[in-house]
Amino acid sequence: MDLITGRHEAERYSGSGRVWGVYALDQETGQVEAHTARATILATGGAGRVYQFSTAPRGATGDGIAMAWRAGCRVSNMEMMQFHPTCLYNLDVKNFLITEAVRGEGGHLLNPRTGHRYMPDYDERAELAPRDIVARANDSEIKRDGLDYVHLDISHQPPEFVREHFPNIHEKLLGLGIDMTRQPIPVVPAQHYTCGGILIDLNGRTDLPGLYAAGECTESGLHGANRLASNSLLECFVFGEAAAADILARWDQFDAPPAVRGWDESRVTDSDEEVVIKQNWTEIRRFMWNYVGIVRTTKRLERAAHRIDLLTGEVEDYYGHFRVSTDLIELRNLLQCAQLIVRSALQRKESRGLHYTLDYPELLSGAQDTVLVP
């Protein structure tokens, strides 16, 4: 829910920003508990669920990024959201990824309305172009023709070849009534990886004493403005180990955590308006997809910022009056991350890597990080 810092100490007030742990909701009891520690590591994943279409797991709601920002950490490059070009379009299966290897082994992207293979129109490398180019092409075809999806077709290859190379995908699709050896696969671009996040150094240290972070919730400098496949493993393993090693090396320098104040629920009641959470959650994911997605404009970003301002007031009012639930906590954090993404995108006046805006299509001469300061 939130980080415990010096201002939550029970016997004194400290504005040092020293982190002593977290307030967290016990989902079984419904009680908020304080978990204190000498050192705290955020390994909370990305913020992919801020978008309508995402390959991210259900819990990727940017909790660690939002918590760190509220506590006083800088965040960086939040506008750099990677979109995977080919996620299965299915109303029941939300985040099944169709690997890039399907295109690598000869799969073609087709406009389902015309049957036209369109990638050669966008890039001389056709289906083998980088992820961001293919994702933008898919998005362009969908938006231009009012489509729900595009087709990824490898049925021109021998059936044995397809089954041998993609046994898991073939089996999964058969269960959904799609035989990829004989028919095309409906796909849409989907948010895939959060390249920005909490600013850390090479030891995984954040701006706040006692707080470390590792993995997708961070901006480690590893990805830059785009991400290569499997760099997520590198980011998790290398920076996870670096954070652990630094904590062990400095363990004797860390003070024992002080007594901290418990969570105050004296002024809240049980909610009788859960529909508000669901409505706001749906609205955020939809306008983020439409306004802050693969292709952006300043006007769309400003519209998103306006909606975020309105929703922030609603959510904070709700948060202050009712007992917290998992959905409410995640909605609050999701909205915070949406705001950080939009602010970062408005700040970058160029198109670089994963941030593509029609208003500033050119690349500036020097690469700079987008750093937001609380």
Secondary structure by P-SEA (a helix, b strand, c coil): ccccccccccccccccccccccccccccccbbbbbbccbbbbcccccccccccccccccccaaaaaaaaaabbbbccccbbbbbcccccccccccccccccccccbbbbbccccccccccccccccccccaaaaaaaaaaaaaaacccccccccccccaaaaaaacaaaaaaaaaaccccccbbbbbbbcccccccccccccccccccccbbbbccccccccccccccccaaaaaaaaaaaaaaaaaaaacccccccccccccccccccccccaaaaaaaaaaaaaaaaacccccccaaaaaaaaaaaaaaaaaaaaaaacccccaaaaaaaaaaaaaaaaaaaaaaccccccccccccccccccbbbbbcccc
